[in-house]
Amino acid sequence: MPLPFGPSYVRALAPYIAGKPIAEVAREFGLDEARIVKLASNENPFGMPESAQRAISQAIGELGRYPDANGFELKAALSEHYGVPADWVTLGNGSNDILEIAAHALVEQGQSVLYSQYSFAVYALAAQGVGARATVVPARQYGHDLDAMLAAIEADTRLIFIANPNNPTGTFIPGPVLESFLDQVPREVVVVLDEAYTEYLAQDQRYDSIGWVRRYPNLLVSRTFSKAFGLAGLRVGFAIAQPELTDLLNRLRQPFNVNTLAQAAAIAALRDDGFLARSAQANAQGYRYLTQAFERLGLDYVPSHGNFVLVRVGDHDDSGHQVNLALLKQGVIVRPVGNYGLPQWLRITIGLPDENAAFIAALEKTLAAS
């Protein structure tokens, strides 16, 4: 008989499932790794910028010593870049780390954590990991229904997660709408605004969330270097909030949670405006290519504001699984989203032109055979 180690809410957790690595697909289907296209994990198809690679080369000699536990230079760079005091910044091992630290710092067992249907899977994991009560608000057109979320706030609600743009659906909340929402949230409820994809927004969609932090002491803005900055493998995230919040987060943050190479690379990437502009431009072009192909194939998709597109590939509950398997056999890795309650859909990361073309060719072949 198994011993009842740990709280029941931890034993009930289902671990996060990441996108399949290229090497795993190559082994499973007997494919050449060099010919596999991975469009599953919303990574920057350009990879790490050269500026970050140079910074890593210069930092290698420091690896015999522990990282700067406080990330002084990286915090200083973020402080300068975003115009906030350094003690408003919390560093994370990716933004996932920030989300989980926030749950541990702010929520007691049994209290409510609020988030939307079809929102990032880590919100549910973070809530369940602290024994919180998850309040999941039905989505509106695959995105956040902010009015319904306001109505769902209870006396013991302590944390609200909002992703903008939202993963996995790509939906976007305009700045004025989001600001109005923040005005109405009780001050004892912390809003985590997860902006992992904000660098991909068009200029006319940008809003000043960092400026909002000065007005809302209950707002925590979370961002990452894993997407547009191209540092997914180094795991660097950060939060910006007023000191009352950052102090709580830093009491729980693991020491050395951002390693030496990651700190050096993040500083260089933060200053590489040319790489960011190139990435955003290629993403916009790839988005047009994929969505035009979906329209030609008669496939529904959700208009996206990130570096991915959610597309419906069939009408049956196993459609996403079947099409995903067929694509894997052809060496194309995308992301099934049945675990989000979207079994007929796939999430496609926008890649380089040849990668996008390879995916569309494989998808056409799959749909023609079905």
Secondary structure, DSSP 8 states (H G I E B T S, - for coil): -----S-HHHHT---------HHHHHHHHT--GGG-EE-SS---TT-S-HHHHHHHHHHGGGTTS---TT-HHHHHHHHHHHTS-GGGEEEESSHHHHHHHHHHHH--TT-EEEEETT--HHHHHHHHHTT-EEEEE--BTTB--HHHHHHT--TTEEEEEEESS-TTT-----HHHHHHHHHHS-TTSEEEEE-TTGGGS-GGG---HHHHHHH-TTEEEEEESSSTTS-GGG--EEEE--HHHHHHHHHHS-TT-S-HHHHHHHHHHHT-HHHHHHHHHHHHHHHHHHHHHHHHTT--EE--SSSEEEEE--SSTTHHHHHHHHHHHTTEE-EE-GGGT-TTEEEEE---HHHHHHHHHHHHHHHHH-
